[in-house]
Each structure stands twice: as C-alpha cells, then as structure tokens.
Amino acid sequence: MTALPRGETPGSPAADDEGVVATPSAAAPAPSAEDGNEDDSGSGNESGGGNESGNGSRNGSGDGSGDGSADAAGTAPAPLSEAEAELAAQRELRERIEKRKAEKEGPIAAGGKLSGRAADLLAAVRAVESGEQPATSFFDSPAPATPRRTAPAPAPARPRAPEPARAPQSAPPEAVAATASVLAEGRAPAALAGPAAEALGAQAAEALRADPWQLLTVPGVRPEQADGFARALLGAECGPDDERRTAALVGWLLERAALRGHTALDISEVRAALAERSVADPDAAVQHAVAEGVVLVFQDGQEDQGGQESGAPAEPGEDTGPAAGREPVQVLLGLDRYALAEESLADGLARLVNACEKDADWTEAASAAASPSAAELIRAVAAHGLVAHTGGEAARAEPAALITAARGLGLRALGAVHSADGRRRLAEATGDPETAVTLAGLLSGEQGPGRDEEGAIAVDLLVVLDAPQLDVETAAILVESLADGTRLVLSGDPGVLGSAGAGRVFADVLAARACPQIVSRTPDPGPIGELVSGIGIGELNQVDAPGREVVIVPVRDAGEAVHRTVQLVADSVPRAIGVPPSDTQVITVGHGGSAGTRALNAALKQRLNPGPGRFAGFDPGDRVVHVPAPGRAVPAVVVSADAEGLRLDCAGTEVVVAQDRVASSVRHGWALSAHQAAGMRWPAVVVVLPGDAVQGLSRSWVYTAFSRGERHLSVVHGVDQALQRAVAQSPAQDRTTRLRTLLETPAR
C-alpha cells in the first residue's frame, strides 16, 4: 500500500485558463466543471450544523414543521391560534425525538458508537447536564449589557446554537500510538495514525481492527487503499461484498460528493458507483447502509398516483416510476449532518419570516435619502423578516445604506462578510468599523455584539454579504443563532462560484422564492465591470480599455504561462498600472499541473521573496493563505517562527499556527484558486488560463475570477476558443441539495 499524498485531491485541473476580453476572438466552450472544491480551498465546511431543533423527519417525509393542521382521523380541527400552533409543533417534535430514542438500543456512550468531534461534543453536553461545567462555557463572549429587542408576541425559548467547529485538535499520543500499531499490521503508512485517531476518536485502534474500512473516514484515503489495508488484516475473510466494506463505500461516496458541494446524491448514482467498485448487489448494499444509519434516504417529487403520501421515504429498491402507477420521483441518499443542517435551516428561515412584523416607520424615515435601489431594499426589509438582494460589486453600497439607515433608527444593525477584505470594504462603505464583522468572528463571539441571555446574537438586523459563499452548515448555525423578530438579508452576486462547503443556500433560497427578491439596478463601472456584466449573461464582449484596465496576454503552453505571469506581477503591472506585487493577485483554475497554484507560487516566491524556506517551507515575507477550518481561506504574510509555531500577519491580526498544523493549513498565496479568491478583491488581478485547464472552465468560474480586480485585469490566455464556449454555456444546477424542496414544501 503506497503512502497517501497529504492534503491533495486528485484530478484537479492543471493550470490557468483565461483569455482576455480585449479581443472578441479569445473564447471557446468548455464543460462546466467547478474549480477548487479541493483540499486547499477548504471544502467540506465542518462548522457543525447538525442540530435537531424543530426539523423535518430524517426519512424525508416533508419538512416536519408540525403545524397541527389535521387530526389523527384526517379531519380539519378548529383553527389554532399562533401560540397553540407553536405548542402543537413542539409537542410533535418531542414525540418524534422520543420515538427515535426508543428505537435505539440504548444510550450512546462517548467513544463507543460516537467518535472524534461527536464524542467530544457529547461529553461536553453531559458535563453541563451534570453540573460539572456551567452552560455559559459554551460561549466565548459575555451577554451584552443592553436588552434584546424581541418579537411582538412572546415565543418559546429556543436551545442555544452551537459554536462553529474549530480546527481539529491533535489526538492523544496513546491513541495515536495504538492506531499506528494497527496500521503497521495492515501495512498502511504510519503517517495516517494521527489523522485516523482524529477522525475516529480515542478508540480508533479498536475501530480499525473491527472494521478496517473505517480507514475511509480519513481524508485522502481511497477505496483501493482501504481494501489493501483490510486484506492485510483480515486475509481470507476479506471480500468485495463484505457489508462493512459496502457500508463504508456508501459513506465515502457521500463524503466525496459533499466535497463537490452536494448535500445528497441520487440513489442511481450511488448504485452505479458501487457497481464500478466490484459490489455485486448495489441495491442490497444501499439497503444495508440505510439500515445501519450510515446514510438517510429521502424521496422528493409530486404526489404519486397510488396513494402514497408525497415525501414519504421509498425503500432503496422500490419502483417509483410511472410503471408503478406513480409520477416519477427522485430518491436521494444523504448524510445525517447535511440532512439535519438543511432541515434546521429551512425551519429557521420560516421562523424568521413568520416572527417579523411590518414596521411602516422604515419606509419613510429610512429610505428618503437612499438611492432608488437602496430605498427599494429598505422598504422590503421593513415589511419582511427575510429578504434576498442580488447585484454585483457596485450593488454592495445598497446593503451598506440599509445598515446605516437602520442604525440611524436606533436598531442594532450589522453586516457579516466572509473575509477580512470584505469586512474592510463594508466598513468603508458604512463609515463605521463597528458595522462590519466576519461571519466566523460573529459566530465564535470574537467579533460583533456577542450573545444575549438566551444565546441569540444581539442584533435586530443582520445583512450577510457574499451570500453565495454561505454553506448549509454555517447557514444553519447562523439562522439558529438569530432571535425571533430579527430581520435577515442575504445579499450577493448569483453569478459567482458557490460555497467551498456543501450546499447552495443562496441559490436555493432564490429558486424557491421563499422571500422577496430585490434586484439591484446599479451596474459595475468601468471596462472590467462592462466585461463581467457581459459574462454574466453569457457574452464575452470586446471592451474599450483606454487605461489598460483589461489586457490579454496570449501564450502557447503552460511553461510560457508561468513565465509571463511572473513577468506581469513583478514588472509589467507595477510599471504600467502602478500596482505593486503585494497588491496583485494571481488566480488560476486548479492547484496541480504545470501552471496550477503550486507551480505558480514556486515561481513567484523565487522571484519576489527567495529564500531557503527554513520555517516548514516558508520564509518571513512570504504571502500565504491560512485555512484555519475547512471552508475558510485567510490571506496572510509570514512574520516569523518559533517553538510555538509559524507566526502570521492576517490583515493586522497576529495568528500563530502550531507546528503540527502548518503543513495541512498553510500554503503559499501569491496564486489562488477562484474558490479561494471568492469574496475578496485586489487592485490588480492576473488570471491564468493554460491549455490544460479547459475542463475546469465554466461561466461562473470565469465570472468569479474576472471580477476580482478593482483597477486592472490581465488574462494569460492559452485556451483558444474554450473560454468563449465556457462563457456561452448556460449554467446548470451543478449541486444536488434538498433545501429548495424543504423551502417549497409549506407552500405546496
């Protein structure tokens, strides 16, 4: 069994692929593959959104809001008041939870059926329940001194929202040693001992000995490698249809799908993938995985013709097509964590919509001095608890005007963004640094007003900018952290790439029409804005760039692409545009290949900050990207290193990365993928499109990469007509999710 490359995702596009817009001939079609849901982009956000507070049942039988609108006999009862309906919903929720508990064999012991973070969380909950630790220990920030504004009607107390997941901690040395011993018996690399102990918990050695295919839970391990480990441990007992193997494969397929943004997969895709991996009976394998609780099964579709209730779960092998007398339905398989996150998010959004009352004072007082688009947004927010706002970079001024107007009325209004750069830009737009926080800082309590006595974020209005970057788990935690009566605005550009983590929250909210949608009429200015606007509608147009705002640099191969990129960053852009290399960002399609981020970063370091890399490959002054948790990419500069670890400057904040985390969480950052660059902007951007990156091009990728430059865009172009075809290709829903269905269910 060969050693696994640490932190790598195979099959990433090789290089940069973009052509510049100054010439109409520079373009061509390409498959719409997404860039960057790879290791470095921090995909698979693990921010822990799995709470069960008032959601639909896990078998997919609807959203489970439990409105109490029909009695057991199917007859309509007398109309319920809002309070009675809420109580009925809570009773139904408690009954479902008790039923689930009764179906289990007994209480789950930490370190037994649960492992890793789940076991740690259970132990923490039990410590609070037993009185060993105070409940306030779950929050970093004390409650604010000012009282929280509440909804007009009193609402039942909600459970406190969990904090976002932090970077994984190192496993205990004894657990790592025991795991290494088992790995050695199976001839697996000793380097996997630490990650395996982190993934499987303190009992990792026992778990691997009982079920060698649990090795698939370790990031980067592939089925063929787990098979080799199992053969070495089990010998003749090992077979391709071993139920332990098939169950682990089903879970692995769903985890890999989550790295591509899916929260669920069609059951037919899972069966086909199992058949490709020598599973003789994929149907039986899926049924076993469902029975063991590895995955959940959901049925989405219209009401059938044979009397089965819409949304009820189908058996994995059941016929649900027209031949069975039903309308075609889609049977999906999903992991528990994403199912709970989507259900919690759908219920939470519905709660915000229903708990908000119209405030007529906003309409006249707050919108009088605003622009027409900003005034329209203010009026919508005054009348609704949830509003979606779409627009480009220039449209960010409208949420800023909303926040300023709301604070002028005495409301606690706040804007949350995904990066320190976005926070700076929002603070500049509002003129008040207190109005802007990062989403991670808000949820952790490190930034913002903190939480009130009930554990809710102490705000009356929260605007989330760059909403397409919001993954489903983070969104679920955020919405659960908002009190009844809080207004939420999701604002962003629907043309950019989706989140690094699983889900397509903003797109699903827009598609479900779950709330008013305000479309900005403020266009992005200048040649770059004109170019990007055309890309958004599928046109790669020639633009006039008298100030060299847009420059196309044709290249013949990847080697020339790297050479010209270094030349642009180090010489041409500083001389012609006046932007120094420290303010110029290179963006390419993938991390691997001859012109990917790794190759470009090596060449740029050699030119801009040469050194021996004495600090785990880094030197003081190196531009890097720090990934403190999956889904977060933070630009930084290396300051120094000592016994504590690598010291970074992250937009003025010192961060120390422990020595054992440097290799997995810090990369050079002169060149980034488009996913890593989303939500940030730089004075100048160089987009690299070598010929071997064609498969990674899509309209959303081009739109995202080209729109990162404020003053200048250079395109190192080596993909011929593939760029134009990629832009012209209609974007499709490239992620399978359930949120849209859950949001639409109440309306149906």
N, C-alpha and C positions, 0 to 999 in steps of 0.2 A: 504494500500500500504506500503510495507516494505522499510526500508532505503536501499540505494544502497551502496555497498562496494566501497570505494573511490579508484580509480585508479586500479581496478582489472579487469582482463579478465578471464571469466570462462573457464573451460575446459583445463587449461594448464597442461602439463604433470607433474607428481608428483615429479620425482626425477631424479637422475643422472643415466645414463646408459652407462657405457662403460666397455669394457673388455680390458685387456692389450694384447699387441701383442706378448708378450714373449712366449705364448703357442698357438699353432695352433688350439687348440680345443675351444678357447674362442671366439665364434662368433655365430651369428644367424640372421634370416631375420626379417624385421620389415617394417611396412608401411612407406612410405616416407613422413612423416609429418614434417613440418618445426618447428624448435624451435624458440620461442622468439619473434614472431611478436606480442608481448603482450604489456601491459601497460608499464612495466619497461624498455623494450628495446627501447622505444621512437618511436614506429612505427607510420606510417602516417605522414611523414615529412610534415610540413606546411610552407615550405620555399617560398611559394608564387610564383610558376612559371607560373601563368596564364597570359602571355602577348599575345597579338594578332598580333604581328608584322610579317606579311607575311606568314600566315599559310594556311593549307587546310581548306576547309569549314567544319563547325561543323557537318554537316549531314553525314560526312564520304564519300563524293563523290570524294575522291582522296586526294592527298597531297596539292593541291591548289597552286602549285608553280607558275602557271600562266605564262608559258613560251611564250605565244603568238604564238604558232606554227601552229595554224589553225584559219582561219577567221570564221565569223558567218555563212557563207554558207558552211563551211566544206571543202573548197579548200585550198591547201597549198600556203601561200604567199611567196614572195621573202625572201631569208634568211636575218635574222636580225643580226645586229652587237650585241656585248655583251652589249653595253650601251643601245641600243634600246630595247633589250630583257629585261633588268633590268627595264627600264622605263615602258614597257608594263606590267611587273609583278606588279609594283607599282600601275599603273592605275587600274588593275583588283582588287588589294587588296582594294583600296579606294572605288571602286564601290561596292564590297561586303560589306564593312563596312557601307557605306551609305544605302545600301539596308536593312541591319539588323536594322539600326537606324529607317528607315522609317516604318518597320514592328512593331515597339514598339508603345505603346500608347502615350508615351511622355517621357521626361527626368526622370531619376530615381533619386529621392531625397534621400540623405543620411539619414538613419534612417527610410526610408519607405520600399521599396522593398528590399534594401540592409540593412545588419545589421552587427554588430560586426566589424571584421577587414576590410571587404569590404567597409563598410560605412566610416570607418576612412580613408582608402586609398582614396576614392572618395573625401572626404572633403579636404584632403591634396593636391590632384591634382587641385581641384578648387581654393585653396588658391594660388597655384603657377600661375595658369592661370590668376587670377585676379590681380596679382602683390602684394598680401599681404605678400608672402614669396618668397625668391629667389629660383630659380631652384636648385642652388648648395646645398640647405639644405637637398637634398635627399642623399648626400654623406658625409661620415664621414671624409674622407681624402682629402687634397688638391691635385690638379693636380701636377704631378712631374715636376721638372724643365727641364728635358731633353725631347726633342721632340720625338714623337711616330713614329716608322717605319711604313710606310703604304704600302699597296699593290701597285704593279707597275701601275695598272690602277686605276684612281680615282673612288671611289664608293659613292653612295648617302649616306648622313648622316643617321644613324640609331638612333632610340629612345634609351634613356638611360635605362639600365637594372635596374629593381627594386632591392633593397637590400633584402637579405633573411629575412624571418619572424623572429621576435624576440619573446621571451617568452610573453605569453598573459599578459596584464595588468589588474589590478583589475577594475571591473566595478564601476561606480559612486554609492555612497551609496544610493541616492534616487532611482536609477534604481533597486538596489538590494532589497530595502525595498518594492517597488511596486511589484516586482516579487515574493517576499516572501508572500505577501498578497494573490496573485492569487494562489500560490502553496498551501497555507493553505486552501483556499476554496475547492481545489481539493484533500485535504488530502494527499498531497505529502510532502516529507521531506523538512524541511526548509533549510537543508544543500545544496539543489540544487539551491537555489536562486542565489548565486554568479556565479556558472558555467553557469546557464541559462542566466543570464544577460551578461556574457562574450560572450556566443555563439550567442545570438540573438540581442545584442546591447541595446541601451538605451530604445527602445520601446518593450523590452521583455515582460512586463506585458500585453500590448495590444495584442501582437502577440500570446501569450499563451491563452488569453481569446477568441480570434477569432478562433484559431486553436490549441486545446490542444495537438495534436500530434506533434506539433513543439518541444515538450519536448524531442523527439527522437534525436534532434540535440545535446543534452547534452551528453558528453562522459560517458559511463557506463549505460545509461538508456536503458532498454529493452522494446520491444513492449507491453508485458503484463503489465508493469508498466505504460506506457503511456496510455494504454487502461483504466486502473483503474482511472487515473487522468481525462481522458476525460469523463468517466461515471459519476464521481462525479460532474463535471462542467456542462455537457450537459443533464444528465438524460435520458429521453426517446428519445431525438434526436440523441443519440449516437448509431451507428450501425457498424457492421464489414465491410460493403461496402461503408461507408462514403468516399467520394472522398478525403477529407482531410486526412483520415487515410491511404487510399491506396497509395496516393502520398508520404506521409511521410514514409511509409514502403518501397517503391521502393528506395527512397533516402537512407534510413537506410541500406538496403541490400547492396547498392553500397559502402557506407562508411565502412561497416564491411568488405567487400571484399578488400577495399584498405588497411585495417589493415593486411590482409594476403598477400599483395603485388600486387593485381590485379589492373589494371587501367580500366578494363572493365569486364563485365560478359556476357556470352551467354544469350540471351533472354529466352531460355528454362529454364535455372537455375532460373531466376528471377520469371518466371511464376510458377514454381514448389514451390518455397519458399513462394510465395503469397498464393497459394492454401493451403499450410500447416498452414497458419495463418488465415484461415477461410474467405478468399476473394473468393466470389462466381464466379466472372468473371475476372480471372487474365489478359486476353487479354485486356479487357476494362480498367482495372486498369493501365496497362502499357501504353496504348494509351493516357490515361488522364495525366499520369506523363510526357510523352513526350510533349504533347500539352501545359502543364503548365511550361515546361522548367526545370523540376526537373532533368531530365536526357536527354542525347542525344542518338540518335540511329545511328548505323554505320553498313554498310554491307561490309564484306570482303570476297573475293572469286574471282574465274575466271570469264571471260566474260560469260554471260548466252547465252542460245540458242534462246531466244525470243526477242532479240533486245534491251533489257535494258542495259544501259551503266554500265560497271563494276565499282563498288564503289558507285553507286547511292543509296540513302537510301531506304530501304524497309519499308513499313508500318508494324507496330508491328504484325499485324495479317495476313500479306500476305504470301502466299505459295511461297517458294523459292526453293523447292526441284525439283527432276527430273520429278515429275508428272506435274509440271507447264512448262515443256519444257526447263528447265534451268539446268546448272551444280549446284550441291549443293554449297551453300554459307553459311557463318556464320554471323548471325545478332547479333550485340553486343550492349549493353547499357553501357553508361559511364557517369561519372560526368564531368561537364564543365571544372573544374580546371585541371583534368588529361588529358582530350582531348586536351585542349589548350597547356598544357605542352608538350605532345608528338608531336603535330604538330609543335610547335615552335622549339623543339629540332631537329626534322627531317630537317626542313628548315635551321636551324642554322648550322648543320653538313654539309649539302650540300653547304652552303655558304663558309665554311672554305675549303672544298675540291676544289671548283671552283676558289677561290680567291688566291690560293697559286701558286707560280711559282717555277720551279725546280731551285735549287741552286747547281750547279756542284762543287763549291768550297768545300762543305761539304765532299764530297766523299773521296777526297784525304787528305785534311788537317785535318779533324776531326777524321777520322776512322783509321788513320795509326797506332796509338799506342793503340787502343782498342782491347779487346778480340774479337774472331770471332763473337759471338752472339751480342756483343755491336756494332761492326762495321756494322753488317747487319742492326741493328736498326737505326744507324746513317745514313746509305745510304738511307733507306726507308724514314726517316723524311726529308732528304734533297730534296726528289723528290715529297713529298705529304704533303698536309695540314692536313690530319687526318690519324693516324696510330694506330693500336691496337697491344699491346705487351702482351704476356702471359708467365707465368712462376711462379715458387714457390718463397720461401723466398730468396734463393741464387740469383735468377734472378733479384732481386731489384738492384743489382750492375750495371746492364746494363742501366736502365734509369738514374742512378746516373752518369755513364760515359757519357751518352748523354748530360746531363745538363752541366757537366764540360767542355766537348768539345765545346758546343755551346757558353758558356760564354767565352771560350778562343778565339773564333772568333769574340768577341765583341757583341754578341747577348744577349738580355735580356731574359735569360732562368730561369725557376722557376719550382720547384716541389711542388705539393699540395697533402697533405695526410689528413686522417680523424681523426687523434688523435695526441695528444702531443707526445706520444711514437713514432708514425710513423715519426713525424717531427724530433725527436731526431735522430732516426736511419738514416734518409735520410741525415741530416746534417753531421753525422759521415761519411757516405759513400762518400759524395762530398768533405768533408773537409772544408765546408764553411756554417756557420749558415744562411747566407743571401739567400741561395738557397732553403730553405725549409719553407713552411708555412702550416697551416691547412686550409682546404677548407672553413670552417666557417670564419676564420680570414681573408682570402683573399677576400671573397665576402662582408664582412662587412667593409673592409678597415682598420681593426685593424692590419693586417699584410700585408707584401708584398709592392710592389712599389706604390700602390694607383692607381688612375684612371687618364686618360688624359683629355684633354679639351672636348672630345666628350663622355666622360663617360665610355670608354673602359678601361679594365685592361691593364696597361702599360707593356706588355710583348710581346716578339717575339715568344717564345716557352714556352708552358705550358705542363708539364707532370703530369697527375693525377694518383697517385699510389693507390692501393687497389680499383681499379675501380668497382669491383662488389658491393661495398658498396654505389655506387652512385645511388640515387633515381631519378626519372624522373623530379620532380620539381626542385631539386637542379641542375641537369644537364642542364635543360632548361635555368635557370638563368645564369649559368656559361658560356654556349656557347653564349648566347646573349650578355654577357659582354666582349667577345673577338672581337677584331677588324679584319677587312678583312686583310688577309695576315698572321695572327697569325697561327702558327702550334700547333696542339693539339695531344698529345699522351695519350691514355687510356691504362694503364698498370695494370695488376692484375692476380690473380690466378683464373681461371674459375671454379675450384673445390670447392671453399668456398661458404658459405651461401650468399644469395643475400642481398640487402639493407633492412634496417628496414622500410623504406618508400616504397611507391608504385612504381612499375616498375621493369624492369630487363634490364637496359640500356646497360651494358657491354655485356650481353648475346645476346641481340637483335642486337647490332652492329656486333658482331661476326657472328651470324646466317645469317644476311642479306648480309654479305660480302661487307659491304659498304666502306671498305678501305683495304689497305694492312695489313696483319696479320703476325707479326713476333713471332715465337715460340722459346722461349729460349731453348738452349741445355745445360744449366747449372743446374746440379742436386743439390738437397738439400743434404748436407753432414750428416754423422753420422747415428747412429741407428734410431733416430727419423725421419730423412729425408728419410731413406730407407723405414720405416714403412708407412709414409704418402704418399710416391710415389706409393706404392702398393695399398693403399686405393683409390688413385685417379683413378686407372684402375680397381677397383672392387675386389681387393685381400687383404685379411687380413693375412699377412705372419708372420711367426716366424722370429725374428731378433736377431742377437747376440748383447748383450749389456754388454760387459765386465766391463764397468764403471758404471753399474746400471743406464744407461740412460733411460731405459724403465723398469718399474716394474708393475706387475699385482697383485692386492690385491683382492682376491675373498671374497664376503660377501653373507650372506644368506637372509638378509632383510634390509629394509630402516634404521631401528634403528642402526644396525651394520654398515651400510654405513656411517652414520653421525659420529659414534664413531671412525671408522678407518680414516675418513677424517681429523678430528681434530688431531688425533694422528700423521698422516703423516705431516701435516702442522706445528704443534708445536714441534714435537720431531724428527721423523724419517728423514725427508728431511734435516733439519739443521745439524743433526749429521752425516748422511751418505754422503750427497751431498755437504754440506757446504753452502746451500742457506737459508738465514733467512726467517722467516714467512712473513716479509714485502715484499719479492720478490717472494713469492709463491702465485699463483692464483688458486682458485678453480672454476671449470666450471661444470655446471650441466644442465639438459635438460630444466627444467621449473622453474617457480617461486613458484608455490604452491606445495602441497603434503608434505609427511613426510620427504623427502630428497631433497626438492627444495631449491632455493636460500634463502627463508625466514628462513626455519628451519636450514640450514647450517650456515647462518650468525648469527643467535641467538646463536648457539653452539660455533662458532668461537669467537664471541665477549666475551662470558662468559669465555673462556679460555685465549684469547690473550689480551683483554682490558676490563676487567669487570668494571662495573660502573652503576649508577642508571639511566643513560640516561636523565639527567636533562635538556638537551637542545633539547626538542621535540623528545626524544628518543635517542639522541646521546651524546657522551662524547668526550672530547679532546683526540685525538689519534685514534679515530675510522676510519677505512678505509670505504669510502663511494663511491658511484657513483652518480654524479650530472647530471641530464637531463635538461639542460637549454632550450632546444626546442625539439619537437618530432624528433626522428631520431638521436639524439646526446647523447652519454653516455660518461661522462668525469670522470675518476678515480680521487679521491681526498682524503684528510685527514682532519678531523675536527680539527680546531685550537682552536676556542672559540666561544662564542655567546654573543651578547649584544642587546641593543634596536633596532639596525638596522637589525639584523638577525643573521643567522648562518655563521660563517667565515670559509672558506675552503682554503686549500692549494692545488691548481691544478697544479702540476708539476712546483712549484716555483712561480705561479701567485696566488695572493690572490683574492678570489671571495666571495662576500657577498650575501647570499640568504635571501631574505626578509622572515619575519616570516610566512606570509600567503602563501608562496610558498614552504616552507620546506617539508611539508607532501606530496606534489604531485611531487616534483622534486628531492628529495634526498633519497637515500636508502643505507643501508649498502652494502659494496662492497668487503668483503672477498670472497664471492661467486657470480659469474655472470652467466648469460645465454651465450650460444655460440654466439648469435647475438650481445650481448653487448661486448663480447671479440673480435669479428672480427676486424681485422686491428691493433691489439695490440699483443705484445709478452712479456713474462716474463721469467726469468731464469729457474723457475720450475713451472709446472702446475700439478694439481691434477684433473682428470676428473672423475666425479661421475656418475655411471650408476646403479641405483637401479632397482629392478624388475618391479616397476610400471611405469617406464619411457619408456617402449618398443615402445609405439605408437609415441613417439617423435623422434625416431631414423631414420636417413637417411644417405646415403653416404656423402652428403655434410655436414651434421651436424657432423659426426664423423671426417671427413677430417678437418673441421674448428677447432674443439676442440683439436684434437690431435696435430695439427701443431702450437699451441700457445706457446709451451715450447721450449726454446732455448737449455737448457742443460739437463733437466730431465722431464720425463713424468711418473706419476703414474696413474694407472687406477683402481678405486674402482669398481670392476666388479660384478654385480649381475643379469645380463640379460641372462645368459646361451648362447644359440646359436643365440639369436636375433641379436647380434652385427654382427656376420658374415653374416647373411642373409641381414641385412640392408646395409652392405658394398657391397655385391654382387648384390644387386638390381640396375638395370640400372636407372640412374637419368632421370627424365622426366621434361618437361616444366611445372612447377607447378604454373605458374602465367600467367594469361590472359592479354596480352598487345596488343597495336596496333603499337608500334614503328617499329617493323620489317617490317610490311606491308607498313608503310609510307616510310621507307628507300628503300624498294624494288620497290615501285611504279614508280619512274622515269626510272628505268632500264626496266620495262615492257612496 
